[in-house]
Amino acid sequence: KYAENMYYFSELALTLNAPESGTAPTDSRRRPDQRLMENGRWDEANAEKQRLEEKQRLSRKRREAEAARATEDGTPYDPYKPLWFERKKDPVTQELAHVYKGGYWESKEKQDWSLCPDIF
């Protein structure tokens, strides 16, 4: 209702980010900075976004350090891999693409999100 008054977004655009129960804890609709922004709490949203970005940078640095240590030690290192997608070459375009490999809907049905990292 009154979608035209909400930043000139269509009704569809406004509903794309609507919270949905039972989604993975990594679902982008659960981003705390996004929720704060949508509620007009701009300063808090900006601070939260900075916190999330720093958390992401630290996580990346930790993975890079683990990979470097493994290389130095000569031990196997399993790099980060997305939970529900894998990179494959598209048979038509020959481009690398992320292709759904399964598991999300099963996890959602069971409400078992134990494999999800803490990204927020």
A tleap script that builds the chain and sets N, CA, C and O, in Angstrom:
source leaprc.protein.ff14SB
mol = sequence {
  NLYS TYR ALA GLU ASN MET TYR TYR PHE SER
  GLU LEU ALA LEU THR LEU ASN ALA PRO GLU
  SER GLY THR ALA PRO THR ASP SER ARG ARG
  ARG PRO ASP GLN ARG LEU MET GLU ASN GLY
  ARG TRP ASP GLU ALA ASN ALA GLU LYS GLN
  ARG LEU GLU GLU LYS GLN ARG LEU SER ARG
  LYS ARG ARG GLU ALA GLU ALA ALA ARG ALA
  THR GLU ASP GLY THR PRO TYR ASP PRO TYR
  LYS PRO LEU TRP PHE GLU ARG LYS LYS ASP
  PRO VAL THR GLN GLU LEU ALA HIE VAL TYR
  LYS GLY GLY TYR TRP GLU SER LYS GLU LYS
  GLN ASP TRP SER LEU CYS PRO ASP ILE CPHE
}
set mol.1.N position { 0.832 -1.181 0.000 }
set mol.1.CA position { 0.000 0.000 0.000 }
set mol.1.C position { 0.883 1.252 0.000 }
set mol.1.O position { 1.857 1.319 0.749 }
set mol.2.N position { 0.559 2.217 -0.810 }
set mol.2.CA position { 1.286 3.479 -0.938 }
set mol.2.C position { 2.732 3.284 -1.401 }
set mol.2.O position { 3.606 4.075 -1.047 }
set mol.3.N position { 2.986 2.241 -2.188 }
set mol.3.CA position { 4.338 1.942 -2.656 }
set mol.3.C position { 4.959 3.115 -3.398 }
set mol.3.O position { 6.166 3.339 -3.310 }
set mol.4.N position { 4.138 3.863 -4.129 }
set mol.4.CA position { 4.674 4.978 -4.912 }
set mol.4.C position { 5.296 6.066 -4.034 }
set mol.4.O position { 6.089 6.876 -4.516 }
set mol.5.N position { 4.942 6.085 -2.763 }
set mol.5.CA position { 5.508 7.075 -1.852 }
set mol.5.C position { 6.806 6.607 -1.191 }
set mol.5.O position { 7.444 7.371 -0.468 }
set mol.6.N position { 7.187 5.387 -1.431 }
set mol.6.CA position { 8.376 4.823 -0.795 }
set mol.6.C position { 9.562 4.874 -1.757 }
set mol.6.O position { 9.875 3.877 -2.407 }
set mol.7.N position { 10.212 6.013 -1.849 }
set mol.7.CA position { 11.406 6.182 -2.665 }
set mol.7.C position { 11.155 5.880 -4.139 }
set mol.7.O position { 12.085 5.553 -4.875 }
set mol.8.N position { 9.905 5.988 -4.567 }
set mol.8.CA position { 9.509 5.749 -5.955 }
set mol.8.C position { 9.780 4.307 -6.414 }
set mol.8.O position { 9.918 4.050 -7.610 }
set mol.9.N position { 9.855 3.382 -5.474 }
set mol.9.CA position { 9.995 1.976 -5.820 }
set mol.9.C position { 8.625 1.411 -6.170 }
set mol.9.O position { 7.598 1.871 -5.670 }
set mol.10.N position { 8.632 0.411 -7.035 }
set mol.10.CA position { 7.384 -0.280 -7.333 }
set mol.10.C position { 7.017 -1.155 -6.130 }
set mol.10.O position { 7.836 -1.373 -5.236 }
set mol.11.N position { 5.797 -1.642 -6.120 }
set mol.11.CA position { 5.385 -2.534 -5.036 }
set mol.11.C position { 6.256 -3.788 -5.030 }
set mol.11.O position { 6.632 -4.277 -3.964 }
set mol.12.N position { 6.581 -4.312 -6.217 }
set mol.12.CA position { 7.440 -5.489 -6.301 }
set mol.12.C position { 8.804 -5.200 -5.678 }
set mol.12.O position { 9.301 -5.993 -4.878 }
set mol.13.N position { 9.405 -4.084 -6.037 }
set mol.13.CA position { 10.728 -3.749 -5.510 }
set mol.13.C position { 10.702 -3.637 -3.986 }
set mol.13.O position { 11.645 -4.057 -3.315 }
set mol.14.N position { 9.643 -3.080 -3.450 }
set mol.14.CA position { 9.540 -2.943 -2.001 }
set mol.14.C position { 9.402 -4.291 -1.303 }
set mol.14.O position { 9.891 -4.460 -0.186 }
set mol.15.N position { 8.758 -5.229 -1.933 }
set mol.15.CA position { 8.536 -6.524 -1.283 }
set mol.15.C position { 9.723 -7.470 -1.418 }
set mol.15.O position { 9.785 -8.465 -0.696 }
set mol.16.N position { 10.663 -7.199 -2.313 }
set mol.16.CA position { 11.803 -8.100 -2.506 }
set mol.16.C position { 12.654 -8.238 -1.254 }
set mol.16.O position { 13.264 -9.285 -1.036 }
set mol.17.N position { 12.703 -7.211 -0.436 }
set mol.17.CA position { 13.521 -7.250 0.764 }
set mol.17.C position { 12.693 -7.508 2.024 }
set mol.17.O position { 13.203 -7.381 3.138 }
set mol.18.N position { 11.433 -7.865 1.854 }
set mol.18.CA position { 10.581 -8.123 3.014 }
set mol.18.C position { 11.077 -9.359 3.765 }
set mol.18.O position { 11.401 -10.373 3.147 }
set mol.19.N position { 11.138 -9.274 5.095 }
set mol.19.CA position { 11.582 -10.436 5.870 }
set mol.19.C position { 10.679 -11.650 5.625 }
set mol.19.O position { 9.476 -11.516 5.403 }
set mol.20.N position { 11.278 -12.808 5.672 }
set mol.20.CA position { 10.547 -14.069 5.501 }
set mol.20.C position { 11.018 -15.012 6.595 }
set mol.20.O position { 12.222 -15.171 6.793 }
set mol.21.N position { 10.115 -15.625 7.289 }
set mol.21.CA position { 10.514 -16.530 8.365 }
set mol.21.C position { 11.092 -17.815 7.785 }
set mol.21.O position { 10.726 -18.251 6.694 }
set mol.22.N position { 11.997 -18.398 8.541 }
set mol.22.CA position { 12.548 -19.687 8.164 }
set mol.22.C position { 13.704 -19.643 7.188 }
set mol.22.O position { 14.171 -20.693 6.748 }
set mol.23.N position { 14.182 -18.451 6.834 }
set mol.23.CA position { 15.300 -18.370 5.896 }
set mol.23.C position { 16.625 -18.563 6.628 }
set mol.23.O position { 16.697 -18.494 7.855 }
set mol.24.N position { 17.654 -18.802 5.849 }
set mol.24.CA position { 18.992 -19.003 6.409 }
set mol.24.C position { 19.454 -17.754 7.157 }
set mol.24.O position { 19.071 -16.638 6.807 }
set mol.25.N position { 20.271 -17.944 8.177 }
set mol.25.CA position { 20.788 -16.783 8.904 }
set mol.25.C position { 21.692 -15.912 8.033 }
set mol.25.O position { 22.001 -14.780 8.404 }
set mol.26.N position { 22.114 -16.424 6.889 }
set mol.26.CA position { 22.953 -15.661 5.964 }
set mol.26.C position { 22.136 -14.943 4.902 }
set mol.26.O position { 22.709 -14.264 4.049 }
set mol.27.N position { 20.832 -15.069 4.927 }
set mol.27.CA position { 19.961 -14.423 3.942 }
set mol.27.C position { 20.154 -12.909 4.027 }
set mol.27.O position { 20.134 -12.336 5.117 }
set mol.28.N position { 20.338 -12.273 2.887 }
set mol.28.CA position { 20.625 -10.836 2.882 }
set mol.28.C position { 19.480 -10.009 3.462 }
set mol.28.O position { 19.692 -8.868 3.874 }
set mol.29.N position { 18.282 -10.564 3.500 }
set mol.29.CA position { 17.162 -9.838 4.102 }
set mol.29.C position { 17.307 -9.717 5.612 }
set mol.29.O position { 16.559 -8.976 6.249 }
set mol.30.N position { 18.252 -10.431 6.182 }
set mol.30.CA position { 18.498 -10.363 7.625 }
set mol.30.C position { 19.603 -9.366 7.977 }
set mol.30.O position { 19.977 -9.238 9.143 }
set mol.31.N position { 20.119 -8.670 6.985 }
set mol.31.CA position { 21.193 -7.709 7.253 }
set mol.31.C position { 20.715 -6.649 8.239 }
set mol.31.O position { 19.753 -5.931 7.965 }
set mol.32.N position { 21.382 -6.551 9.379 }
set mol.32.CA position { 20.925 -5.585 10.379 }
set mol.32.C position { 21.053 -4.135 9.907 }
set mol.32.O position { 20.227 -3.298 10.272 }
set mol.33.N position { 22.066 -3.828 9.107 }
set mol.33.CA position { 22.200 -2.452 8.620 }
set mol.33.C position { 21.061 -2.097 7.671 }
set mol.33.O position { 20.591 -0.959 7.649 }
set mol.34.N position { 20.627 -3.071 6.894 }
set mol.34.CA position { 19.514 -2.843 5.967 }
set mol.34.C position { 18.225 -2.550 6.739 }
set mol.34.O position { 17.481 -1.632 6.396 }
set mol.35.N position { 17.976 -3.330 7.767 }
set mol.35.CA position { 16.770 -3.117 8.571 }
set mol.35.C position { 16.789 -1.737 9.225 }
set mol.35.O position { 15.777 -1.036 9.227 }
set mol.36.N position { 17.938 -1.346 9.779 }
set mol.36.CA position { 18.048 -0.033 10.421 }
set mol.36.C position { 17.785 1.078 9.401 }
set mol.36.O position { 17.091 2.049 9.700 }
set mol.37.N position { 18.341 0.931 8.201 }
set mol.37.CA position { 18.134 1.935 7.165 }
set mol.37.C position { 16.657 2.025 6.793 }
set mol.37.O position { 16.106 3.117 6.659 }
set mol.38.N position { 16.022 0.858 6.627 }
set mol.38.CA position { 14.610 0.853 6.251 }
set mol.38.C position { 13.727 1.487 7.317 }
set mol.38.O position { 12.638 1.978 7.022 }
set mol.39.N position { 14.202 1.471 8.546 }
set mol.39.CA position { 13.448 2.086 9.646 }
set mol.39.C position { 13.856 3.538 9.873 }
set mol.39.O position { 13.444 4.161 10.852 }
set mol.40.N position { 14.668 4.073 8.961 }
set mol.40.CA position { 15.040 5.474 9.036 }
set mol.40.C position { 16.089 5.801 10.074 }
set mol.40.O position { 16.280 6.970 10.407 }
set mol.41.N position { 16.771 4.802 10.590 }
set mol.41.CA position { 17.796 5.009 11.608 }
set mol.41.C position { 19.162 5.063 10.909 }
set mol.41.O position { 19.980 4.155 11.054 }
set mol.42.N position { 19.390 6.135 10.153 }
set mol.42.CA position { 20.519 6.256 9.248 }
set mol.42.C position { 21.872 6.175 9.942 }
set mol.42.O position { 22.753 5.453 9.476 }
set mol.43.N position { 22.056 6.892 11.034 }
set mol.43.CA position { 23.356 6.883 11.713 }
set mol.43.C position { 23.693 5.495 12.239 }
set mol.43.O position { 24.825 5.029 12.108 }
set mol.44.N position { 22.702 4.839 12.834 }
set mol.44.CA position { 22.924 3.476 13.326 }
set mol.44.C position { 23.193 2.521 12.165 }
set mol.44.O position { 24.034 1.629 12.271 }
set mol.45.N position { 22.480 2.712 11.064 }
set mol.45.CA position { 22.673 1.853 9.883 }
set mol.45.C position { 24.087 1.999 9.345 }
set mol.45.O position { 24.725 1.006 8.995 }
set mol.46.N position { 24.580 3.230 9.278 }
set mol.46.CA position { 25.939 3.448 8.781 }
set mol.46.C position { 26.977 2.823 9.702 }
set mol.46.O position { 27.945 2.225 9.232 }
set mol.47.N position { 26.784 2.957 11.003 }
set mol.47.CA position { 27.711 2.352 11.962 }
set mol.47.C position { 27.677 0.828 11.850 }
set mol.47.O position { 28.718 0.173 11.902 }
set mol.48.N position { 26.494 0.277 11.699 }
set mol.48.CA position { 26.356 -1.181 11.561 }
set mol.48.C position { 26.988 -1.670 10.268 }
set mol.48.O position { 27.624 -2.724 10.247 }
set mol.49.N position { 26.820 -0.922 9.204 }
set mol.49.CA position { 27.434 -1.301 7.925 }
set mol.49.C position { 28.954 -1.319 8.055 }
set mol.49.O position { 29.615 -2.222 7.541 }
set mol.50.N position { 29.502 -0.329 8.738 }
set mol.50.CA position { 30.951 -0.306 8.962 }
set mol.50.C position { 31.401 -1.530 9.769 }
set mol.50.O position { 32.429 -2.136 9.470 }
set mol.51.N position { 30.620 -1.883 10.791 }
set mol.51.CA position { 30.960 -3.060 11.608 }
set mol.51.C position { 30.956 -4.323 10.756 }
set mol.51.O position { 31.869 -5.144 10.852 }
set mol.52.N position { 29.927 -4.479 9.920 }
set mol.52.CA position { 29.834 -5.666 9.064 }
set mol.52.C position { 30.982 -5.732 8.065 }
set mol.52.O position { 31.549 -6.800 7.834 }
set mol.53.N position { 31.322 -4.600 7.479 }
set mol.53.CA position { 32.423 -4.581 6.515 }
set mol.53.C position { 33.747 -4.944 7.175 }
set mol.53.O position { 34.553 -5.671 6.594 }
set mol.54.N position { 33.974 -4.442 8.383 }
set mol.54.CA position { 35.202 -4.781 9.102 }
set mol.54.C position { 35.224 -6.275 9.446 }
set mol.54.O position { 36.268 -6.921 9.358 }
set mol.55.N position { 34.082 -6.811 9.832 }
set mol.55.CA position { 33.993 -8.242 10.124 }
set mol.55.C position { 34.327 -9.069 8.879 }
set mol.55.O position { 35.021 -10.081 8.972 }
set mol.56.N position { 33.834 -8.640 7.724 }
set mol.56.CA position { 34.128 -9.336 6.462 }
set mol.56.C position { 35.621 -9.251 6.135 }
set mol.56.O position { 36.222 -10.240 5.717 }
set mol.57.N position { 36.220 -8.067 6.327 }
set mol.57.CA position { 37.652 -7.909 6.048 }
set mol.57.C position { 38.482 -8.823 6.945 }
set mol.57.O position { 39.424 -9.464 6.480 }
set mol.58.N position { 38.134 -8.884 8.232 }
set mol.58.CA position { 38.869 -9.743 9.163 }
set mol.58.C position { 38.736 -11.214 8.785 }
set mol.58.O position { 39.699 -11.975 8.879 }
set mol.59.N position { 37.541 -11.608 8.359 }
set mol.59.CA position { 37.318 -12.991 7.947 }
set mol.59.C position { 38.168 -13.336 6.723 }
set mol.59.O position { 38.771 -14.408 6.657 }
set mol.60.N position { 38.208 -12.422 5.761 }
set mol.60.CA position { 39.020 -12.648 4.561 }
set mol.60.C position { 40.503 -12.740 4.924 }
set mol.60.O position { 41.213 -13.616 4.429 }
set mol.61.N position { 40.971 -11.833 5.791 }
set mol.61.CA position { 42.375 -11.860 6.207 }
set mol.61.C position { 42.717 -13.162 6.926 }
set mol.61.O position { 43.805 -13.708 6.744 }
set mol.62.N position { 41.795 -13.652 7.735 }
set mol.62.CA position { 42.017 -14.911 8.458 }
set mol.62.C position { 42.147 -16.072 7.467 }
set mol.62.O position { 43.023 -16.924 7.612 }
set mol.63.N position { 41.262 -16.097 6.454 }
set mol.63.CA position { 41.355 -17.157 5.437 }
set mol.63.C position { 42.668 -17.059 4.657 }
set mol.63.O position { 43.299 -18.076 4.369 }
set mol.64.N position { 43.074 -15.844 4.320 }
set mol.64.CA position { 44.327 -15.654 3.592 }
set mol.64.C position { 45.520 -16.103 4.430 }
set mol.64.O position { 46.450 -16.716 3.904 }
set mol.65.N position { 45.503 -15.805 5.726 }
set mol.65.CA position { 46.584 -16.223 6.617 }
set mol.65.C position { 46.629 -17.743 6.751 }
set mol.65.O position { 47.709 -18.335 6.764 }
set mol.66.N position { 45.464 -18.372 6.849 }
set mol.66.CA position { 45.407 -19.842 6.913 }
set mol.66.C position { 45.980 -20.458 5.648 }
set mol.66.O position { 46.713 -21.445 5.715 }
set mol.67.N position { 45.654 -19.891 4.506 }
set mol.67.CA position { 46.163 -20.400 3.230 }
set mol.67.C position { 47.678 -20.230 3.144 }
set mol.67.O position { 48.382 -21.124 2.674 }
set mol.68.N position { 48.176 -19.086 3.597 }
set mol.68.CA position { 49.621 -18.832 3.566 }
set mol.68.C position { 50.358 -19.802 4.486 }
set mol.68.O position { 51.400 -20.341 4.111 }
set mol.69.N position { 49.821 -20.030 5.696 }
set mol.69.CA position { 50.438 -20.984 6.624 }
set mol.69.C position { 50.454 -22.384 6.036 }
set mol.69.O position { 51.452 -23.097 6.144 }
set mol.70.N position { 49.356 -22.776 5.416 }
set mol.70.CA position { 49.280 -24.113 4.817 }
set mol.70.C position { 50.303 -24.242 3.698 }
set mol.70.O position { 50.935 -25.289 3.559 }
set mol.71.N position { 50.473 -23.208 2.911 }
set mol.71.CA position { 51.457 -23.239 1.823 }
set mol.71.C position { 52.865 -23.373 2.394 }
set mol.71.O position { 53.669 -24.161 1.896 }
set mol.72.N position { 53.161 -22.603 3.441 }
set mol.72.CA position { 54.485 -22.665 4.069 }
set mol.72.C position { 54.753 -24.033 4.674 }
set mol.72.O position { 55.859 -24.562 4.560 }
set mol.73.N position { 53.740 -24.608 5.317 }
set mol.73.CA position { 53.890 -25.909 5.982 }
set mol.73.C position { 53.800 -27.074 5.012 }
set mol.73.O position { 54.187 -28.196 5.339 }
set mol.74.N position { 53.292 -26.806 3.829 }
set mol.74.CA position { 53.093 -27.884 2.867 }
set mol.74.C position { 51.894 -28.756 3.205 }
set mol.74.O position { 51.796 -29.890 2.738 }
set mol.75.N position { 50.980 -28.230 4.018 }
set mol.75.CA position { 49.792 -28.992 4.378 }
set mol.75.C position { 48.639 -28.621 3.452 }
set mol.75.O position { 48.592 -27.508 2.928 }
set mol.76.N position { 47.723 -29.537 3.253 }
set mol.76.CA position { 46.576 -29.231 2.381 }
set mol.76.C position { 45.717 -28.129 2.986 }
set mol.76.O position { 45.550 -28.047 4.202 }
set mol.77.N position { 45.187 -27.300 2.128 }
set mol.77.CA position { 44.308 -26.232 2.566 }
set mol.77.C position { 43.068 -26.253 1.697 }
set mol.77.O position { 43.152 -26.206 0.469 }
set mol.78.N position { 41.922 -26.325 2.343 }
set mol.78.CA position { 40.658 -26.328 1.621 }
set mol.78.C position { 40.130 -24.899 1.615 }
set mol.78.O position { 39.659 -24.416 2.644 }
set mol.79.N position { 40.199 -24.216 0.478 }
set mol.79.CA position { 39.763 -22.820 0.451 }
set mol.79.C position { 38.263 -22.692 0.679 }
set mol.79.O position { 37.509 -23.660 0.594 }
set mol.80.N position { 37.865 -21.469 0.969 }
set mol.80.CA position { 36.448 -21.178 1.175 }
set mol.80.C position { 35.640 -21.591 -0.046 }
set mol.80.O position { 36.028 -21.333 -1.185 }
set mol.81.N position { 34.521 -22.234 0.214 }
set mol.81.CA position { 33.613 -22.621 -0.860 }
set mol.81.C position { 32.191 -22.260 -0.447 }
set mol.81.O position { 31.791 -22.509 0.690 }
set mol.82.N position { 31.428 -21.678 -1.362 }
set mol.82.CA position { 30.027 -21.387 -1.050 }
set mol.82.C position { 29.276 -22.666 -0.680 }
set mol.82.O position { 29.592 -23.747 -1.175 }
set mol.83.N position { 28.291 -22.532 0.184 }
set mol.83.CA position { 27.542 -23.706 0.631 }
set mol.83.C position { 26.684 -24.323 -0.465 }
set mol.83.O position { 26.656 -25.543 -0.624 }
set mol.84.N position { 25.994 -23.492 -1.209 }
set mol.84.CA position { 24.971 -24.013 -2.110 }
set mol.84.C position { 25.259 -23.786 -3.590 }
set mol.84.O position { 24.411 -24.064 -4.438 }
set mol.85.N position { 26.437 -23.287 -3.899 }
set mol.85.CA position { 26.790 -23.034 -5.296 }
set mol.85.C position { 28.199 -23.536 -5.564 }
set mol.85.O position { 29.024 -23.642 -4.656 }
set mol.86.N position { 28.458 -23.845 -6.836 }
set mol.86.CA position { 29.806 -24.210 -7.243 }
set mol.86.C position { 30.104 -23.545 -8.582 }
set mol.86.O position { 29.205 -23.319 -9.392 }
set mol.87.N position { 31.367 -23.238 -8.798 }
set mol.87.CA position { 31.755 -22.613 -10.059 }
set mol.87.C position { 31.923 -23.691 -11.117 }
set mol.87.O position { 32.648 -24.669 -10.935 }
set mol.88.N position { 31.236 -23.483 -12.216 }
set mol.88.CA position { 31.320 -24.410 -13.345 }
set mol.88.C position { 31.356 -23.604 -14.631 }
set mol.88.O position { 30.898 -22.463 -14.689 }
set mol.89.N position { 31.906 -24.221 -15.646 }
set mol.89.CA position { 31.920 -23.575 -16.949 }
set mol.89.C position { 30.570 -23.778 -17.616 }
set mol.89.O position { 30.075 -24.899 -17.730 }
set mol.90.N position { 29.992 -22.681 -18.050 }
set mol.90.CA position { 28.717 -22.750 -18.757 }
set mol.90.C position { 28.955 -23.430 -20.101 }
set mol.90.O position { 29.828 -23.010 -20.860 }
set mol.91.N position { 28.184 -24.481 -20.404 }
set mol.91.CA position { 28.420 -25.220 -21.653 }
set mol.91.C position { 28.167 -24.394 -22.912 }
set mol.91.O position { 28.717 -24.694 -23.972 }
set mol.92.N position { 27.344 -23.362 -22.802 }
set mol.92.CA position { 27.037 -22.543 -23.974 }
set mol.92.C position { 28.031 -21.397 -24.131 }
set mol.92.O position { 28.617 -21.213 -25.197 }
set mol.93.N position { 28.213 -20.630 -23.058 }
set mol.93.CA position { 29.057 -19.433 -23.153 }
set mol.93.C position { 30.523 -19.709 -22.843 }
set mol.93.O position { 31.391 -18.895 -23.157 }
set mol.94.N position { 30.798 -20.852 -22.228 }
set mol.94.CA position { 32.146 -21.210 -21.788 }
set mol.94.C position { 32.674 -20.286 -20.685 }
set mol.94.O position { 33.866 -20.297 -20.379 }
set mol.95.N position { 31.781 -19.487 -20.091 }
set mol.95.CA position { 32.142 -18.600 -18.991 }
set mol.95.C position { 31.979 -19.353 -17.678 }
set mol.95.O position { 31.149 -20.256 -17.575 }
set mol.96.N position { 32.770 -18.982 -16.675 }
set mol.96.CA position { 32.575 -19.554 -15.349 }
set mol.96.C position { 31.346 -18.916 -14.717 }
set mol.96.O position { 31.158 -17.701 -14.776 }
set mol.97.N position { 30.517 -19.753 -14.115 }
set mol.97.CA position { 29.290 -19.273 -13.480 }
set mol.97.C position { 29.082 -20.040 -12.181 }
set mol.97.O position { 29.554 -21.167 -12.034 }
set mol.98.N position { 28.376 -19.427 -11.246 }
set mol.98.CA position { 28.008 -20.125 -10.019 }
set mol.98.C position { 26.685 -20.840 -10.263 }
set mol.98.O position { 25.677 -20.221 -10.603 }
set mol.99.N position { 26.711 -22.139 -10.085 }
set mol.99.CA position { 25.554 -22.989 -10.353 }
set mol.99.C position { 25.089 -23.609 -9.040 }
set mol.99.O position { 25.901 -24.097 -8.254 }
set mol.100.N position { 23.790 -23.586 -8.809 }
set mol.100.CA position { 23.224 -24.159 -7.591 }
set mol.100.C position { 23.546 -25.648 -7.536 }
set mol.100.O position { 23.298 -26.377 -8.496 }
set mol.101.N position { 24.102 -26.100 -6.403 }
set mol.101.CA position { 24.457 -27.510 -6.264 }
set mol.101.C position { 23.534 -28.271 -5.320 }
set mol.101.O position { 23.709 -29.471 -5.108 }
set mol.102.N position { 22.551 -27.573 -4.755 }
set mol.102.CA position { 21.598 -28.248 -3.880 }
set mol.102.C position { 21.890 -28.013 -2.413 }
set mol.102.O position { 22.948 -27.506 -2.037 }
set mol.103.N position { 20.926 -28.393 -1.597 }
set mol.103.CA position { 21.081 -28.358 -0.159 }
set mol.103.C position { 20.300 -27.270 0.562 }
set mol.103.O position { 19.901 -27.456 1.711 }
set mol.104.N position { 20.078 -26.134 -0.099 }
set mol.104.CA position { 19.399 -25.032 0.592 }
set mol.104.C position { 17.983 -25.407 0.989 }
set mol.104.O position { 17.593 -25.240 2.144 }
set mol.105.N position { 17.219 -25.911 0.041 }
set mol.105.CA position { 15.804 -26.192 0.317 }
set mol.105.C position { 15.657 -27.301 1.341 }
set mol.105.O position { 14.709 -27.303 2.126 }
set mol.106.N position { 16.585 -28.243 1.339 }
set mol.106.CA position { 16.557 -29.312 2.339 }
set mol.106.C position { 16.858 -28.730 3.725 }
set mol.106.O position { 16.204 -29.085 4.705 }
set mol.107.N position { 17.842 -27.840 3.801 }
set mol.107.CA position { 18.165 -27.192 5.077 }
set mol.107.C position { 17.002 -26.341 5.556 }
set mol.107.O position { 16.703 -26.305 6.750 }
set mol.108.N position { 16.347 -25.659 4.632 }
set mol.108.CA position { 15.212 -24.821 5.010 }
set mol.108.C position { 14.064 -25.678 5.535 }
set mol.108.O position { 13.422 -25.332 6.526 }
set mol.109.N position { 13.816 -26.785 4.871 }
set mol.109.CA position { 12.737 -27.668 5.306 }
set mol.109.C position { 12.994 -28.201 6.710 }
set mol.109.O position { 12.076 -28.265 7.528 }
set mol.110.N position { 14.246 -28.587 6.995 }
set mol.110.CA position { 14.613 -29.120 8.310 }
set mol.110.C position { 14.889 -28.012 9.327 }
set mol.110.O position { 14.978 -28.272 10.527 }
set mol.111.N position { 15.024 -26.764 8.835 }
set mol.111.CA position { 15.459 -25.641 9.663 }
set mol.111.C position { 16.787 -25.974 10.338 }
set mol.111.O position { 16.992 -25.696 11.520 }
set mol.112.N position { 17.675 -26.573 9.561 }
set mol.112.CA position { 19.019 -26.906 10.031 }
set mol.112.C position { 20.011 -26.001 9.312 }
set mol.112.O position { 20.388 -26.255 8.168 }
set mol.113.N position { 20.424 -24.950 9.994 }
set mol.113.CA position { 21.349 -23.989 9.414 }
set mol.113.C position { 22.740 -24.106 10.041 }
set mol.113.O position { 23.504 -23.141 10.052 }
set mol.114.N position { 23.060 -25.277 10.555 }
set mol.114.CA position { 24.325 -25.457 11.272 }
set mol.114.C position { 25.558 -25.248 10.397 }
set mol.114.O position { 26.637 -24.971 10.921 }
set mol.115.N position { 25.424 -25.375 9.082 }
set mol.115.CA position { 26.567 -25.177 8.193 }
set mol.115.C position { 26.797 -23.706 7.827 }
set mol.115.O position { 27.818 -23.360 7.233 }
set mol.116.N position { 25.851 -22.861 8.182 }
set mol.116.CA position { 25.943 -21.437 7.805 }
set mol.116.C position { 26.954 -20.710 8.704 }
set mol.116.O position { 26.941 -20.874 9.924 }
set mol.117.N position { 27.820 -19.915 8.093 }
set mol.117.CA position { 28.736 -19.117 8.901 }
set mol.117.C position { 28.017 -17.926 9.547 }
set mol.117.O position { 26.931 -17.532 9.120 }
set mol.118.N position { 28.631 -17.376 10.560 }
set mol.118.CA position { 28.083 -16.189 11.232 }
set mol.118.C position { 28.594 -14.965 10.491 }
set mol.118.O position { 29.695 -14.489 10.767 }
set mol.119.N position { 27.808 -14.454 9.557 }
set mol.119.CA position { 28.278 -13.329 8.762 }
set mol.119.C position { 27.759 -11.984 9.243 }
set mol.119.O position { 28.267 -10.945 8.820 }
set mol.120.N position { 26.774 -11.979 10.103 }
set mol.120.CA position { 26.238 -10.706 10.592 }
set mol.120.C position { 26.650 -10.481 12.026 }
set mol.120.O position { 26.296 -9.461 12.617 }
savepdb mol mol.pdb
quit
